[in-house]
């Protein structure tokens, strides 16, 4: 299974976006994780509510645009993965 990560440009960050990626890599070690806007699951990581990282052509995705705890990040990704 492949998880793609797509970041926004970082022009208006309101939280440390890279923390979301750290949580993903820690909790999903058996997945191929790479930077792209296409994959089995795409995780869009925006630094603010503007959501410029989000590209709605992805079939399966999760979008983070504010600080979330590790448990919540993992829960949202597991929910999206369970829909395969």
PDB file of N, CA, C and O in Angstrom:
ATOM      1  N   UNK A   1       0.853  -1.176   0.000  1.00  0.00           N
ATOM      2  CA  UNK A   1       0.000   0.000   0.000  1.00  0.00           C
ATOM      3  C   UNK A   1       0.895   1.234   0.000  1.00  0.00           C
ATOM      4  O   UNK A   1       1.929   1.266   0.667  1.00  0.00           O
ATOM      5  N   UNK A   2       0.485   2.243  -0.753  1.00  0.00           N
ATOM      6  CA  UNK A   2       1.280   3.462  -0.896  1.00  0.00           C
ATOM      7  C   UNK A   2       0.529   4.665  -0.332  1.00  0.00           C
ATOM      8  O   UNK A   2      -0.634   4.903  -0.660  1.00  0.00           O
ATOM      9  N   UNK A   3       1.216   5.413   0.517  1.00  0.00           N
ATOM     10  CA  UNK A   3       0.662   6.655   1.064  1.00  0.00           C
ATOM     11  C   UNK A   3       1.471   7.806   0.492  1.00  0.00           C
ATOM     12  O   UNK A   3       2.679   7.903   0.710  1.00  0.00           O
ATOM     13  N   UNK A   4       0.795   8.674  -0.240  1.00  0.00           N
ATOM     14  CA  UNK A   4       1.438   9.856  -0.809  1.00  0.00           C
ATOM     15  C   UNK A   4       1.218  11.035   0.133  1.00  0.00           C
ATOM     16  O   UNK A   4       0.156  11.168   0.740  1.00  0.00           O
ATOM     17  N   UNK A   5       2.223  11.877   0.246  1.00  0.00           N
ATOM     18  CA  UNK A   5       2.132  13.087   1.064  1.00  0.00           C
ATOM     19  C   UNK A   5       2.301  14.288   0.154  1.00  0.00           C
ATOM     20  O   UNK A   5       3.250  14.363  -0.626  1.00  0.00           O
ATOM     21  N   UNK A   6       1.372  15.228   0.261  1.00  0.00           N
ATOM     22  CA  UNK A   6       1.430  16.457  -0.536  1.00  0.00           C
ATOM     23  C   UNK A   6       1.327  17.645   0.414  1.00  0.00           C
ATOM     24  O   UNK A   6       0.309  17.830   1.081  1.00  0.00           O
ATOM     25  N   UNK A   7       2.382  18.442   0.470  1.00  0.00           N
ATOM     26  CA  UNK A   7       2.417  19.644   1.306  1.00  0.00           C
ATOM     27  C   UNK A   7       1.960  20.867   0.518  1.00  0.00           C
ATOM     28  O   UNK A   7       2.076  20.914  -0.707  1.00  0.00           O
ATOM     29  N   UNK A   8       1.440  21.855   1.243  1.00  0.00           N
ATOM     30  CA  UNK A   8       1.193  23.166   0.655  1.00  0.00           C
ATOM     31  C   UNK A   8       2.537  23.882   0.520  1.00  0.00           C
ATOM     32  O   UNK A   8       3.575  23.315   0.861  1.00  0.00           O
ATOM     33  N   UNK A   9       2.526  25.099   0.034  1.00  0.00           N
ATOM     34  CA  UNK A   9       3.761  25.857  -0.149  1.00  0.00           C
ATOM     35  C   UNK A   9       4.353  26.418   1.132  1.00  0.00           C
ATOM     36  O   UNK A   9       5.495  26.879   1.127  1.00  0.00           O
ATOM     37  N   UNK A  10       3.613  26.392   2.223  1.00  0.00           N
ATOM     38  CA  UNK A  10       4.131  26.845   3.512  1.00  0.00           C
ATOM     39  C   UNK A  10       4.162  28.349   3.696  1.00  0.00           C
ATOM     40  O   UNK A  10       4.897  28.850   4.547  1.00  0.00           O
ATOM     41  N   UNK A  11       3.380  29.079   2.918  1.00  0.00           N
ATOM     42  CA  UNK A  11       3.436  30.545   2.992  1.00  0.00           C
ATOM     43  C   UNK A  11       2.731  31.118   4.220  1.00  0.00           C
ATOM     44  O   UNK A  11       2.990  32.259   4.601  1.00  0.00           O
ATOM     45  N   UNK A  12       1.850  30.348   4.839  1.00  0.00           N
ATOM     46  CA  UNK A  12       1.076  30.875   5.962  1.00  0.00           C
ATOM     47  C   UNK A  12       0.908  29.809   7.048  1.00  0.00           C
ATOM     48  O   UNK A  12      -0.197  29.593   7.546  1.00  0.00           O
ATOM     49  N   UNK A  13       1.991  29.155   7.405  1.00  0.00           N
ATOM     50  CA  UNK A  13       1.917  28.058   8.376  1.00  0.00           C
ATOM     51  C   UNK A  13       1.421  28.535   9.736  1.00  0.00           C
ATOM     52  O   UNK A  13       1.892  29.542  10.264  1.00  0.00           O
ATOM     53  N   UNK A  14       0.462  27.799  10.294  1.00  0.00           N
ATOM     54  CA  UNK A  14      -0.030  28.118  11.633  1.00  0.00           C
ATOM     55  C   UNK A  14       0.262  26.988  12.623  1.00  0.00           C
ATOM     56  O   UNK A  14      -0.132  27.070  13.787  1.00  0.00           O
ATOM     57  N   UNK A  15       0.949  25.936  12.172  1.00  0.00           N
ATOM     58  CA  UNK A  15       1.348  24.813  13.026  1.00  0.00           C
ATOM     59  C   UNK A  15       2.484  24.072  12.314  1.00  0.00           C
ATOM     60  O   UNK A  15       2.686  24.277  11.117  1.00  0.00           O
ATOM     61  N   UNK A  16       3.226  23.219  13.021  1.00  0.00           N
ATOM     62  CA  UNK A  16       4.336  22.487  12.396  1.00  0.00           C
ATOM     63  C   UNK A  16       3.818  21.329  11.530  1.00  0.00           C
ATOM     64  O   UNK A  16       3.540  20.243  12.039  1.00  0.00           O
ATOM     65  N   UNK A  17       3.692  21.566  10.244  1.00  0.00           N
ATOM     66  CA  UNK A  17       3.121  20.580   9.313  1.00  0.00           C
ATOM     67  C   UNK A  17       3.884  19.264   9.296  1.00  0.00           C
ATOM     68  O   UNK A  17       3.285  18.196   9.164  1.00  0.00           O
ATOM     69  N   UNK A  18       5.210  19.338   9.431  1.00  0.00           N
ATOM     70  CA  UNK A  18       6.022  18.119   9.333  1.00  0.00           C
ATOM     71  C   UNK A  18       5.732  17.119  10.454  1.00  0.00           C
ATOM     72  O   UNK A  18       6.112  15.952  10.358  1.00  0.00           O
ATOM     73  N   UNK A  19       5.067  17.569  11.505  1.00  0.00           N
ATOM     74  CA  UNK A  19       4.686  16.659  12.588  1.00  0.00           C
ATOM     75  C   UNK A  19       3.694  15.607  12.082  1.00  0.00           C
ATOM     76  O   UNK A  19       3.729  14.460  12.526  1.00  0.00           O
ATOM     77  N   UNK A  20       2.813  15.993  11.160  1.00  0.00           N
ATOM     78  CA  UNK A  20       1.862  15.037  10.592  1.00  0.00           C
ATOM     79  C   UNK A  20       2.628  13.931   9.863  1.00  0.00           C
ATOM     80  O   UNK A  20       2.322  12.750  10.025  1.00  0.00           O
ATOM     81  N   UNK A  21       3.611  14.313   9.072  1.00  0.00           N
ATOM     82  CA  UNK A  21       4.413  13.319   8.353  1.00  0.00           C
ATOM     83  C   UNK A  21       5.166  12.410   9.326  1.00  0.00           C
ATOM     84  O   UNK A  21       5.233  11.200   9.111  1.00  0.00           O
ATOM     85  N   UNK A  22       5.723  12.970  10.376  1.00  0.00           N
ATOM     86  CA  UNK A  22       6.452  12.168  11.364  1.00  0.00           C
ATOM     87  C   UNK A  22       5.542  11.100  11.968  1.00  0.00           C
ATOM     88  O   UNK A  22       5.946   9.949  12.130  1.00  0.00           O
ATOM     89  N   UNK A  23       4.315  11.492  12.298  1.00  0.00           N
ATOM     90  CA  UNK A  23       3.347  10.559  12.876  1.00  0.00           C
ATOM     91  C   UNK A  23       3.016   9.448  11.874  1.00  0.00           C
ATOM     92  O   UNK A  23       2.930   8.279  12.250  1.00  0.00           O
ATOM     93  N   UNK A  24       2.833   9.806  10.620  1.00  0.00           N
ATOM     94  CA  UNK A  24       2.516   8.810   9.588  1.00  0.00           C
ATOM     95  C   UNK A  24       3.651   7.801   9.460  1.00  0.00           C
ATOM     96  O   UNK A  24       3.418   6.593   9.483  1.00  0.00           O
ATOM     97  N   UNK A  25       4.863   8.290   9.328  1.00  0.00           N
ATOM     98  CA  UNK A  25       6.021   7.394   9.153  1.00  0.00           C
ATOM     99  C   UNK A  25       6.217   6.490  10.376  1.00  0.00           C
ATOM    100  O   UNK A  25       6.604   5.330  10.236  1.00  0.00           O
ATOM    101  N   UNK A  26       5.952   7.015  11.557  1.00  0.00           N
ATOM    102  CA  UNK A  26       6.103   6.231  12.792  1.00  0.00           C
ATOM    103  C   UNK A  26       5.050   5.132  12.902  1.00  0.00           C
ATOM    104  O   UNK A  26       5.363   4.009  13.298  1.00  0.00           O
ATOM    105  N   UNK A  27       3.811   5.449  12.557  1.00  0.00           N
ATOM    106  CA  UNK A  27       2.698   4.538  12.787  1.00  0.00           C
ATOM    107  C   UNK A  27       2.347   3.630  11.613  1.00  0.00           C
ATOM    108  O   UNK A  27       1.567   2.692  11.771  1.00  0.00           O
ATOM    109  N   UNK A  28       2.911   3.896  10.444  1.00  0.00           N
ATOM    110  CA  UNK A  28       2.630   3.083   9.263  1.00  0.00           C
ATOM    111  C   UNK A  28       3.936   2.648   8.600  1.00  0.00           C
ATOM    112  O   UNK A  28       4.164   2.944   7.427  1.00  0.00           O
ATOM    113  N   UNK A  29       4.798   1.942   9.348  1.00  0.00           N
ATOM    114  CA  UNK A  29       6.132   1.596   8.839  1.00  0.00           C
ATOM    115  C   UNK A  29       6.123   0.603   7.682  1.00  0.00           C
ATOM    116  O   UNK A  29       7.106   0.518   6.945  1.00  0.00           O
ATOM    117  N   UNK A  30       5.048  -0.141   7.507  1.00  0.00           N
ATOM    118  CA  UNK A  30       4.985  -1.136   6.438  1.00  0.00           C
ATOM    119  C   UNK A  30       4.400  -0.591   5.142  1.00  0.00           C
ATOM    120  O   UNK A  30       4.196  -1.340   4.186  1.00  0.00           O
ATOM    121  N   UNK A  31       4.131   0.704   5.107  1.00  0.00           N
ATOM    122  CA  UNK A  31       3.593   1.339   3.914  1.00  0.00           C
ATOM    123  C   UNK A  31       4.717   2.055   3.177  1.00  0.00           C
ATOM    124  O   UNK A  31       5.673   2.531   3.791  1.00  0.00           O
ATOM    125  N   UNK A  32       4.593   2.126   1.861  1.00  0.00           N
ATOM    126  CA  UNK A  32       5.522   2.944   1.087  1.00  0.00           C
ATOM    127  C   UNK A  32       5.010   4.384   1.182  1.00  0.00           C
ATOM    128  O   UNK A  32       3.884   4.675   0.778  1.00  0.00           O
ATOM    129  N   UNK A  33       5.836   5.275   1.713  1.00  0.00           N
ATOM    130  CA  UNK A  33       5.434   6.667   1.912  1.00  0.00           C
ATOM    131  C   UNK A  33       6.342   7.546   1.067  1.00  0.00           C
ATOM    132  O   UNK A  33       7.567   7.451   1.145  1.00  0.00           O
ATOM    133  N   UNK A  34       5.728   8.404   0.259  1.00  0.00           N
ATOM    134  CA  UNK A  34       6.493   9.222  -0.676  1.00  0.00           C
ATOM    135  C   UNK A  34       5.763  10.535  -0.920  1.00  0.00           C
ATOM    136  O   UNK A  34       4.606  10.686  -0.528  1.00  0.00           O
ATOM    137  N   UNK A  35       6.437  11.491  -1.568  1.00  0.00           N
ATOM    138  CA  UNK A  35       5.856  12.803  -1.859  1.00  0.00           C
ATOM    139  C   UNK A  35       5.234  12.793  -3.248  1.00  0.00           C
ATOM    140  O   UNK A  35       5.917  12.565  -4.247  1.00  0.00           O
ATOM    141  N   UNK A  36       3.929  13.044  -3.297  1.00  0.00           N
ATOM    142  CA  UNK A  36       3.206  13.067  -4.567  1.00  0.00           C
ATOM    143  C   UNK A  36       1.780  13.533  -4.287  1.00  0.00           C
ATOM    144  O   UNK A  36       1.384  13.684  -3.131  1.00  0.00           O
ATOM    145  N   UNK A  37       1.021  13.757  -5.344  1.00  0.00           N
ATOM    146  CA  UNK A  37      -0.402  14.061  -5.170  1.00  0.00           C
ATOM    147  C   UNK A  37      -1.249  12.897  -5.669  1.00  0.00           C
ATOM    148  O   UNK A  37      -2.453  13.040  -5.881  1.00  0.00           O
ATOM    149  N   UNK A  38      -0.603  11.729  -5.859  1.00  0.00           N
ATOM    150  CA  UNK A  38      -1.357  10.532  -6.217  1.00  0.00           C
ATOM    151  C   UNK A  38      -0.728   9.312  -5.551  1.00  0.00           C
ATOM    152  O   UNK A  38       0.493   9.198  -5.447  1.00  0.00           O
ATOM    153  N   UNK A  39      -1.587   8.410  -5.108  1.00  0.00           N
ATOM    154  CA  UNK A  39      -1.171   7.186  -4.433  1.00  0.00           C
ATOM    155  C   UNK A  39      -2.423   6.440  -4.023  1.00  0.00           C
ATOM    156  O   UNK A  39      -3.532   6.885  -4.321  1.00  0.00           O
ATOM    157  N   UNK A  40      -2.267   5.306  -3.340  1.00  0.00           N
ATOM    158  CA  UNK A  40      -3.455   4.592  -2.857  1.00  0.00           C
ATOM    159  C   UNK A  40      -4.246   5.490  -1.910  1.00  0.00           C
ATOM    160  O   UNK A  40      -5.475   5.533  -1.953  1.00  0.00           O
ATOM    161  N   UNK A  41      -3.520   6.202  -1.061  1.00  0.00           N
ATOM    162  CA  UNK A  41      -4.099   7.207  -0.165  1.00  0.00           C
ATOM    163  C   UNK A  41      -3.206   8.434  -0.234  1.00  0.00           C
ATOM    164  O   UNK A  41      -1.983   8.318  -0.149  1.00  0.00           O
ATOM    165  N   UNK A  42      -3.805   9.605  -0.388  1.00  0.00           N
ATOM    166  CA  UNK A  42      -3.039  10.851  -0.417  1.00  0.00           C
ATOM    167  C   UNK A  42      -3.341  11.629   0.853  1.00  0.00           C
ATOM    168  O   UNK A  42      -4.502  11.841   1.202  1.00  0.00           O
ATOM    169  N   UNK A  43      -2.287  12.054   1.543  1.00  0.00           N
ATOM    170  CA  UNK A  43      -2.430  12.885   2.736  1.00  0.00           C
ATOM    171  C   UNK A  43      -2.018  14.296   2.344  1.00  0.00           C
ATOM    172  O   UNK A  43      -0.840  14.568   2.112  1.00  0.00           O
ATOM    173  N   UNK A  44      -2.995  15.185   2.273  1.00  0.00           N
ATOM    174  CA  UNK A  44      -2.739  16.592   1.964  1.00  0.00           C
ATOM    175  C   UNK A  44      -2.477  17.315   3.280  1.00  0.00           C
ATOM    176  O   UNK A  44      -3.284  17.240   4.206  1.00  0.00           O
ATOM    177  N   UNK A  45      -1.349  18.015   3.360  1.00  0.00           N
ATOM    178  CA  UNK A  45      -0.977  18.713   4.589  1.00  0.00           C
ATOM    179  C   UNK A  45      -0.871  20.201   4.286  1.00  0.00           C
ATOM    180  O   UNK A  45       0.090  20.651   3.662  1.00  0.00           O
ATOM    181  N   UNK A  46      -1.865  20.955   4.731  1.00  0.00           N
ATOM    182  CA  UNK A  46      -1.897  22.405   4.537  1.00  0.00           C
ATOM    183  C   UNK A  46      -1.510  23.090   5.836  1.00  0.00           C
ATOM    184  O   UNK A  46      -1.841  22.606   6.918  1.00  0.00           O
ATOM    185  N   UNK A  47      -0.813  24.208   5.738  1.00  0.00           N
ATOM    186  CA  UNK A  47      -0.367  24.937   6.920  1.00  0.00           C
ATOM    187  C   UNK A  47      -1.427  25.830   7.531  1.00  0.00           C
ATOM    188  O   UNK A  47      -1.259  26.317   8.649  1.00  0.00           O
ATOM    189  N   UNK A  48      -2.518  26.049   6.810  1.00  0.00           N
ATOM    190  CA  UNK A  48      -3.596  26.901   7.314  1.00  0.00           C
ATOM    191  C   UNK A  48      -4.915  26.439   6.706  1.00  0.00           C
ATOM    192  O   UNK A  48      -4.953  25.446   5.980  1.00  0.00           O
ATOM    193  N   UNK A  49      -5.972  27.141   6.996  1.00  0.00           N
ATOM    194  CA  UNK A  49      -7.311  26.772   6.524  1.00  0.00           C
ATOM    195  C   UNK A  49      -7.538  27.056   5.045  1.00  0.00           C
ATOM    196  O   UNK A  49      -8.553  26.636   4.489  1.00  0.00           O
ATOM    197  N   UNK A  50      -6.617  27.758   4.399  1.00  0.00           N
ATOM    198  CA  UNK A  50      -6.772  28.064   2.975  1.00  0.00           C
ATOM    199  C   UNK A  50      -6.813  26.785   2.144  1.00  0.00           C
ATOM    200  O   UNK A  50      -7.533  26.714   1.148  1.00  0.00           O
ATOM    201  N   UNK A  51      -6.046  25.781   2.548  1.00  0.00           N
ATOM    202  CA  UNK A  51      -6.109  24.459   1.917  1.00  0.00           C
ATOM    203  C   UNK A  51      -5.501  24.359   0.538  1.00  0.00           C
ATOM    204  O   UNK A  51      -5.979  23.576  -0.283  1.00  0.00           O
ATOM    205  N   UNK A  52      -4.465  25.125   0.258  1.00  0.00           N
ATOM    206  CA  UNK A  52      -3.908  25.119  -1.097  1.00  0.00           C
ATOM    207  C   UNK A  52      -3.195  23.818  -1.463  1.00  0.00           C
ATOM    208  O   UNK A  52      -2.915  23.601  -2.642  1.00  0.00           O
ATOM    209  N   UNK A  53      -2.890  22.946  -0.502  1.00  0.00           N
ATOM    210  CA  UNK A  53      -2.270  21.649  -0.829  1.00  0.00           C
ATOM    211  C   UNK A  53      -3.297  20.687  -1.406  1.00  0.00           C
ATOM    212  O   UNK A  53      -2.948  19.748  -2.121  1.00  0.00           O
ATOM    213  N   UNK A  54      -4.557  20.925  -1.093  1.00  0.00           N
ATOM    214  CA  UNK A  54      -5.616  19.992  -1.459  1.00  0.00           C
ATOM    215  C   UNK A  54      -5.890  20.006  -2.955  1.00  0.00           C
ATOM    216  O   UNK A  54      -6.139  21.055  -3.549  1.00  0.00           O
ATOM    217  N   UNK A  55      -5.840  18.821  -3.548  1.00  0.00           N
ATOM    218  CA  UNK A  55      -6.172  18.629  -4.961  1.00  0.00           C
ATOM    219  C   UNK A  55      -7.273  17.582  -4.981  1.00  0.00           C
ATOM    220  O   UNK A  55      -7.029  16.424  -4.644  1.00  0.00           O
ATOM    221  N   UNK A  56      -8.477  17.968  -5.370  1.00  0.00           N
ATOM    222  CA  UNK A  56      -9.597  17.040  -5.205  1.00  0.00           C
ATOM    223  C   UNK A  56      -9.711  15.981  -6.294  1.00  0.00           C
ATOM    224  O   UNK A  56     -10.757  15.344  -6.414  1.00  0.00           O
ATOM    225  N   UNK A  57      -8.660  15.775  -7.094  1.00  0.00           N
ATOM    226  CA  UNK A  57      -8.701  14.688  -8.064  1.00  0.00           C
ATOM    227  C   UNK A  57      -8.267  13.358  -7.440  1.00  0.00           C
ATOM    228  O   UNK A  57      -8.369  12.315  -8.086  1.00  0.00           O
ATOM    229  N   UNK A  58      -7.793  13.382  -6.211  1.00  0.00           N
ATOM    230  CA  UNK A  58      -7.399  12.154  -5.517  1.00  0.00           C
ATOM    231  C   UNK A  58      -8.654  11.364  -5.148  1.00  0.00           C
ATOM    232  O   UNK A  58      -9.642  11.937  -4.688  1.00  0.00           O
ATOM    233  N   UNK A  59      -8.611  10.057  -5.351  1.00  0.00           N
ATOM    234  CA  UNK A  59      -9.773   9.215  -5.049  1.00  0.00           C
ATOM    235  C   UNK A  59      -9.924   8.969  -3.555  1.00  0.00           C
ATOM    236  O   UNK A  59     -11.025   9.069  -3.014  1.00  0.00           O
ATOM    237  N   UNK A  60      -8.827   8.651  -2.893  1.00  0.00           N
ATOM    238  CA  UNK A  60      -8.828   8.431  -1.444  1.00  0.00           C
ATOM    239  C   UNK A  60      -7.860   9.418  -0.822  1.00  0.00           C
ATOM    240  O   UNK A  60      -6.691   9.467  -1.204  1.00  0.00           O
ATOM    241  N   UNK A  61      -8.334  10.202   0.128  1.00  0.00           N
ATOM    242  CA  UNK A  61      -7.456  11.210   0.714  1.00  0.00           C
ATOM    243  C   UNK A  61      -7.865  11.543   2.137  1.00  0.00           C
ATOM    244  O   UNK A  61      -8.981  11.264   2.576  1.00  0.00           O
ATOM    245  N   UNK A  62      -6.927  12.147   2.836  1.00  0.00           N
ATOM    246  CA  UNK A  62      -7.141  12.752   4.145  1.00  0.00           C
ATOM    247  C   UNK A  62      -6.505  14.128   4.043  1.00  0.00           C
ATOM    248  O   UNK A  62      -5.436  14.276   3.451  1.00  0.00           O
ATOM    249  N   UNK A  63      -7.152  15.134   4.614  1.00  0.00           N
ATOM    250  CA  UNK A  63      -6.632  16.503   4.538  1.00  0.00           C
ATOM    251  C   UNK A  63      -6.475  17.057   5.945  1.00  0.00           C
ATOM    252  O   UNK A  63      -7.437  17.104   6.712  1.00  0.00           O
ATOM    253  N   UNK A  64      -5.266  17.473   6.280  1.00  0.00           N
ATOM    254  CA  UNK A  64      -4.994  18.106   7.569  1.00  0.00           C
ATOM    255  C   UNK A  64      -4.672  19.575   7.322  1.00  0.00           C
ATOM    256  O   UNK A  64      -3.844  19.901   6.471  1.00  0.00           O
ATOM    257  N   UNK A  65      -5.334  20.463   8.072  1.00  0.00           N
ATOM    258  CA  UNK A  65      -5.079  21.896   7.905  1.00  0.00           C
ATOM    259  C   UNK A  65      -4.931  22.614   9.246  1.00  0.00           C
ATOM    260  O   UNK A  65      -4.972  23.843   9.306  1.00  0.00           O
ATOM    261  N   UNK A  66      -4.759  21.842  10.317  1.00  0.00           N
ATOM    262  CA  UNK A  66      -4.522  22.417  11.637  1.00  0.00           C
ATOM    263  C   UNK A  66      -3.852  21.366  12.521  1.00  0.00           C
ATOM    264  O   UNK A  66      -3.785  20.191  12.160  1.00  0.00           O
ATOM    265  N   UNK A  67      -3.367  21.791  13.657  1.00  0.00           N
ATOM    266  CA  UNK A  67      -2.672  20.893  14.583  1.00  0.00           C
ATOM    267  C   UNK A  67      -3.638  19.814  15.084  1.00  0.00           C
ATOM    268  O   UNK A  67      -4.758  20.109  15.502  1.00  0.00           O
ATOM    269  N   UNK A  68      -3.183  18.568  15.031  1.00  0.00           N
ATOM    270  CA  UNK A  68      -3.947  17.442  15.569  1.00  0.00           C
ATOM    271  C   UNK A  68      -2.985  16.558  16.331  1.00  0.00           C
ATOM    272  O   UNK A  68      -1.793  16.514  16.025  1.00  0.00           O
ATOM    273  N   UNK A  69      -3.496  15.859  17.314  1.00  0.00           N
ATOM    274  CA  UNK A  69      -2.678  14.942  18.086  1.00  0.00           C
ATOM    275  C   UNK A  69      -2.391  13.665  17.308  1.00  0.00           C
ATOM    276  O   UNK A  69      -3.074  13.350  16.334  1.00  0.00           O
ATOM    277  N   UNK A  70      -1.378  12.940  17.749  1.00  0.00           N
ATOM    278  CA  UNK A  70      -0.976  11.709  17.066  1.00  0.00           C
ATOM    279  C   UNK A  70      -2.131  10.725  16.954  1.00  0.00           C
ATOM    280  O   UNK A  70      -2.341  10.130  15.897  1.00  0.00           O
ATOM    281  N   UNK A  71      -2.874  10.551  18.027  1.00  0.00           N
ATOM    282  CA  UNK A  71      -3.991   9.605  18.028  1.00  0.00           C
ATOM    283  C   UNK A  71      -5.032   9.967  16.973  1.00  0.00           C
ATOM    284  O   UNK A  71      -5.541   9.089  16.276  1.00  0.00           O
ATOM    285  N   UNK A  72      -5.347  11.239  16.856  1.00  0.00           N
ATOM    286  CA  UNK A  72      -6.351  11.680  15.887  1.00  0.00           C
ATOM    287  C   UNK A  72      -5.853  11.514  14.453  1.00  0.00           C
ATOM    288  O   UNK A  72      -6.621  11.125  13.574  1.00  0.00           O
ATOM    289  N   UNK A  73      -4.581  11.805  14.213  1.00  0.00           N
ATOM    290  CA  UNK A  73      -4.000  11.633  12.875  1.00  0.00           C
ATOM    291  C   UNK A  73      -4.081  10.166  12.466  1.00  0.00           C
ATOM    292  O   UNK A  73      -4.530   9.846  11.366  1.00  0.00           O
ATOM    293  N   UNK A  74      -3.647   9.281  13.352  1.00  0.00           N
ATOM    294  CA  UNK A  74      -3.660   7.843  13.065  1.00  0.00           C
ATOM    295  C   UNK A  74      -5.090   7.362  12.830  1.00  0.00           C
ATOM    296  O   UNK A  74      -5.335   6.578  11.913  1.00  0.00           O
ATOM    297  N   UNK A  75      -6.023   7.818  13.641  1.00  0.00           N
ATOM    298  CA  UNK A  75      -7.427   7.415  13.507  1.00  0.00           C
ATOM    299  C   UNK A  75      -7.989   7.813  12.144  1.00  0.00           C
ATOM    300  O   UNK A  75      -8.661   7.012  11.494  1.00  0.00           O
ATOM    301  N   UNK A  76      -7.723   9.038  11.709  1.00  0.00           N
ATOM    302  CA  UNK A  76      -8.244   9.505  10.421  1.00  0.00           C
ATOM    303  C   UNK A  76      -7.649   8.719   9.258  1.00  0.00           C
ATOM    304  O   UNK A  76      -8.354   8.392   8.303  1.00  0.00           O
ATOM    305  N   UNK A  77      -6.366   8.417   9.334  1.00  0.00           N
ATOM    306  CA  UNK A  77      -5.725   7.664   8.254  1.00  0.00           C
ATOM    307  C   UNK A  77      -6.219   6.221   8.243  1.00  0.00           C
ATOM    308  O   UNK A  77      -6.489   5.672   7.175  1.00  0.00           O
ATOM    309  N   UNK A  78      -6.340   5.605   9.404  1.00  0.00           N
ATOM    310  CA  UNK A  78      -6.859   4.234   9.469  1.00  0.00           C
ATOM    311  C   UNK A  78      -8.281   4.160   8.933  1.00  0.00           C
ATOM    312  O   UNK A  78      -8.642   3.197   8.256  1.00  0.00           O
ATOM    313  N   UNK A  79      -9.084   5.166   9.231  1.00  0.00           N
ATOM    314  CA  UNK A  79     -10.461   5.197   8.720  1.00  0.00           C
ATOM    315  C   UNK A  79     -10.460   5.236   7.198  1.00  0.00           C
ATOM    316  O   UNK A  79     -11.205   4.497   6.555  1.00  0.00           O
ATOM    317  N   UNK A  80      -9.630   6.091   6.622  1.00  0.00           N
ATOM    318  CA  UNK A  80      -9.552   6.191   5.160  1.00  0.00           C
ATOM    319  C   UNK A  80      -9.046   4.882   4.552  1.00  0.00           C
ATOM    320  O   UNK A  80      -9.547   4.449   3.514  1.00  0.00           O
ATOM    321  N   UNK A  81      -8.066   4.255   5.184  1.00  0.00           N
ATOM    322  CA  UNK A  81      -7.519   2.994   4.674  1.00  0.00           C
ATOM    323  C   UNK A  81      -8.525   1.855   4.771  1.00  0.00           C
ATOM    324  O   UNK A  81      -8.503   0.941   3.948  1.00  0.00           O
ATOM    325  N   UNK A  82      -9.399   1.899   5.760  1.00  0.00           N
ATOM    326  CA  UNK A  82     -10.388   0.829   5.935  1.00  0.00           C
ATOM    327  C   UNK A  82     -11.448   0.842   4.841  1.00  0.00           C
ATOM    328  O   UNK A  82     -12.176  -0.137   4.674  1.00  0.00           O
ATOM    329  N   UNK A  83     -11.542   1.923   4.106  1.00  0.00           N
ATOM    330  CA  UNK A  83     -12.549   2.059   3.052  1.00  0.00           C
ATOM    331  C   UNK A  83     -12.088   1.458   1.730  1.00  0.00           C
ATOM    332  O   UNK A  83     -12.791   1.571   0.725  1.00  0.00           O
ATOM    333  N   UNK A  84     -10.914   0.819   1.714  1.00  0.00           N
ATOM    334  CA  UNK A  84     -10.423   0.171   0.486  1.00  0.00           C
ATOM    335  C   UNK A  84     -11.105  -1.156   0.297  1.00  0.00           C
ATOM    336  O   UNK A  84     -10.831  -1.857  -0.677  1.00  0.00           O
TER     337      UNK A  84
END
